[in-house]
Amino acid sequence: MKTRNGIYYDLSKSSYKFKVPDSKIVFVFSSDLHMLKFEDAYIENRKEHNTKFISRYRLKISMNVLPDLVLYKKIETRGFLVINEGGQAICQENLLLNGEVVMLKS
């Protein structure tokens, strides 16, 4: 149920959902403010994380999903709920990020 201030404490009932254009993950938010903060920050957050990966490991690592999940966890303080490409609702305890592809740099 939504509060007077437009906040959902049960994320499974929330109408605040954001799908990153180049991702298959839908992020569920408790409030419009949290969703807008994520939407405004995710591109810059990706750049920052990828720069950190390059300086730390001296390998060109380009990731989008991991930085998005880290930012989501930082912004969404009332829970954690993402929906994967198969339509499955996933909470933080059930999340497994598995993706390693080595490719030629273009």
Contact map, one row per residue, 1 for C-alpha under 8 A:
1110000111001000000000000000000000000000000000000000000000000000000000000000000000000000000000000000000000
1111111110000100000000000000000000000000000000000000000000000000000000000000000000000000000000000000000000
1111111100000000000000000000000000000000000000000000000000000000000000000000000000000000000000000000000000
0111111000000000000000000000000000000000000000000000000000000000000000000000000000000000000000000000000000
0111111000000000000000000000000000000000000000000000000000000000000000000000000000000000000000000000000000
0111111100000000000000000000001100000000000000000000000000000000000000000000000000000000000000000000000000
0111111110000000000000000000011100000000000000000000000000000000000000000000000000000000000000000000000000
1110011111101100000000000000111000000000000000000000000000000000000000000000000000000000000000000000000000
1100001111100000000000000000010000000000000000000000000000000000000000000000011000000000000000000000000000
1000000111111100000000000000010000000000000000000000000000000000000000000000000000000000000000000000000000
0000000111111100000000000001110000000000000000000000000000000000000000000000001110000000000000000000000000
0000000001111100000000000001000000000000000000000000000000000000000000000000000010000000000000000000000000
1000000101111110000000000000000000000000000000000000000000000000000000000000000000000000000000000000000000
0100000101111111100000000001110000000000000000000000000000000000000000000000000000000000000000000000000000
0000000000001111100000000001100000000000000000000000000000000000000000000000000000000000000000000000000000
0000000000000111110000000001111100100000000000000000000000000000000000000000000000000000000000000000000000
0000000000000111111000000111100000100000000000000000000000000000000000000000000000000000000000000000000000
0000000000000001111100000111100000100010000000000000000000000000000000000000000000000000000000000000000000
0000000000000000111110111110000000000000000000000000000000000000000000000000000000000000000000000000000000
0000000000000000011111111100000000000000000000000000000000000000000000000000000000000000000000000000000000
0000000000000000001111110000000000000000000000000000000000000000000000000000000000000000000000000000000000
0000000000000000000111110000000000000000000000000000000000000000000000000000000000000000000000000000000000
0000000000000000001111111000000000000000000000000000000000000000100000000000000000000000000000000000000000
0000000000000000001111111100000000000000000000000000000000000000000000000000000000011000000000000000000000
0000000000000000001100111110000000000000000000000000000000000000000000000000000001111000000000000000000000
0000000000000000111100011111000000000000000000000000000000000000000000000000000001110000000000000000000000
0000000000000000111000001111100000000000000000000000000000000000000000010000000011100000000000000000000000
0000000000110111110000000111110000000000000000000000000000000000000000000000000111100000000000000000000000
0000000100100111110000000011111101100000000000000000000000000000000000000001000010000000000000000000000000
0000001111100101000000000001111101100000000000000000000000000000000000000001011000000000000000000000000000
0000011100000001000000000000111111100000000000000000000000000000000000000000000000000000000000000000000000
0000011000000001000000000000111111110000000000000000000000000000000000000000000000000000000000000000000000
0000000000000000000000000000001111111000000000000000000000000000000000000000000000000000000000000000000000
0000000000000000000000000000111111111100000000000000000000000000000000000011000000000000000000000000000000
0000000000000001110000000000111111111110000000000000000000000000000000000000000000000000000000000000000000
0000000000000000000000000000000111111111000000000000000000000000000000000000000000000000000000000000000000
0000000000000000000000000000000011111111100000000000000000000000000000000010000000000000000000000000000000
0000000000000000000000000000000001111111110000000000000000000000000000110010000000000000000000000000000000
0000000000000000010000000000000000111111110000000000000000000000000000000000000000000000000000000000000000
0000000000000000000000000000000000011111111000000000000000000000000000000000000000000000000000000000000000
0000000000000000000000000000000000001111111110000000000000000000000000000000000000000000000000000000000000
0000000000000000000000000000000000000111111111000000000000000000001100100000000000000000000000000000000000
0000000000000000000000000000000000000001111111100000000000000000000000000000000000000000000000000000000000
0000000000000000000000000000000000000000111111110000000000000000000000000000000000000000000000000000000000
0000000000000000000000000000000000000000111111111000000000000000001100100000000000000000000000000000000000
0000000000000000000000000000000000000000011111111100000000000011001100000000000000000000000000000000000000
0000000000000000000000000000000000000000001111111110000000000000000000000000000000000000000000000000000000
0000000000000000000000000000000000000000000111111111000000000000000000000000000000000000000000000000000000
0000000000000000000000000000000000000000000011111111100000000000001000000000000000000000000000000000000000
0000000000000000000000000000000000000000000001111111110000011110000000000000000000000000000000000000000000
0000000000000000000000000000000000000000000000111111111000000000000000000000000000000000000000000000000000
0000000000000000000000000000000000000000000000011111111100000000000000000000000000000000000000000000000000
0000000000000000000000000000000000000000000000001111111111111000000000000000000000000000000000000000000000
0000000000000000000000000000000000000000000000000111111111111000000000000000000000000000000000000000000000
0000000000000000000000000000000000000000000000000011111111100000000000000000000000000000000000000000000000
0000000000000000000000000000000000000000000000000001111111000000000000000000000000000000000000000000000000
0000000000000000000000000000000000000000000000000000111111100000000000000000000000000000000000000000000000
0000000000000000000000000000000000000000000000000000111111110000000000000000000000000000000000000000000000
0000000000000000000000000000000000000000000000000000111011111000000000000000000000000000000000000000000000
0000000000000000000000000000000000000000000000000100110001111100000000000000000000000000000000000000000000
0000000000000000000000000000000000000000000000000100110000111110000000000000000000000000000000000000000000
0000000000000000000000000000000000000000000000000100000000011111000000000000000000000000000000000000000000
0000000000000000000000000000000000000000000001000100000000001111111000000000000000000000000000000000000000
0000000000000000000000000000000000000000000001000000000000000111111100000000000000000000000000000000000000
0000000000000000000000100000000000000000000000000000000000000011111110000000000000000000000000000000000000
0000000000000000000000000000000000000000000000000000000000000011111111000000000000000000000000001000000000
0000000000000000000000000000000000000000010011001000000000000011111111100000000000000000000000000000000000
0000000000000000000000000000000000000000010011000000000000000001111111110000000000000000000000000000000000
0000000000000000000000000000000000000000000000000000000000000000111111111000000000000000000000000000000000
0000000000000000000000000000000000000000000000000000000000000000011111111100000000000000000000000000000000
0000000000000000000000000000000000000100010010000000000000000000001111111110000000000000000000000000000000
0000000000000000000000000010000000000100000000000000000000000000000111111111000000000000000000000000000000
0000000000000000000000000000000000000000000000000000000000000000000011111111100100000000000000000000000000
0000000000000000000000000000000000000000000000000000000000000000000001111111100000000000000000000000000000
0000000000000000000000000000000001001100000000000000000000000000000000111111100000000000000000000000000000
0000000000000000000000000000110001000000000000000000000000000000000000011111111100000000000000000000000000
0000000000000000000000000000000000000000000000000000000000000000000000001111111000000000000000000000000000
0000000010000000000000000000010000000000000000000000000000000000000000000001111100000000000000000000000000
0000000010100000000000000000010000000000000000000000000000000000000000000001111110000000000000000000000000
0000000000100000000000000001000000000000000000000000000000000000000000001001011111000000001100000000000000
0000000000110000000000000011100000000000000000000000000000000000000000000000001111100000111100000000000000
0000000000000000000000001111000000000000000000000000000000000000000000000000000111110000111000000000000000
0000000000000000000000001111000000000000000000000000000000000000000000000000000011111111110000000000000000
0000000000000000000000011100000000000000000000000000000000000000000000000000000001111111110000000000000000
0000000000000000000000011000000000000000000000000000000000000000000000000000000000111111000000000000000000
0000000000000000000000000000000000000000000000000000000000000000000000000000000000111111000000000000000000
0000000000000000000000000000000000000000000000000000000000000000000000000000000000111111100000000000000000
0000000000000000000000000000000000000000000000000000000000000000000000000000000000111111110000000000000000
0000000000000000000000000000000000000000000000000000000000000000000000000000000011110011111000000000000000
0000000000000000000000000000000000000000000000000000000000000000000000000000000011110001111101100000000000
0000000000000000000000000000000000000000000000000000000000000000000000000000000111000000111111100000000000
0000000000000000000000000000000000000000000000000000000000000000000000000000000110000000011111100000000000
0000000000000000000000000000000000000000000000000000000000000000000000000000000000000000001111100000000000
0000000000000000000000000000000000000000000000000000000000000000000000000000000000000000011111110000000000
0000000000000000000000000000000000000000000000000000000000000000000000000000000000000000011111111000000000
0000000000000000000000000000000000000000000000000000000000000000000000000000000000000000000001111100000000
0000000000000000000000000000000000000000000000000000000000000000010000000000000000000000000000111110000000
0000000000000000000000000000000000000000000000000000000000000000000000000000000000000000000000011111000000
0000000000000000000000000000000000000000000000000000000000000000000000000000000000000000000000001111100000
0000000000000000000000000000000000000000000000000000000000000000000000000000000000000000000000000111110000
0000000000000000000000000000000000000000000000000000000000000000000000000000000000000000000000000011111000
0000000000000000000000000000000000000000000000000000000000000000000000000000000000000000000000000001111100
0000000000000000000000000000000000000000000000000000000000000000000000000000000000000000000000000000111110
0000000000000000000000000000000000000000000000000000000000000000000000000000000000000000000000000000011111
0000000000000000000000000000000000000000000000000000000000000000000000000000000000000000000000000000001111
0000000000000000000000000000000000000000000000000000000000000000000000000000000000000000000000000000000111
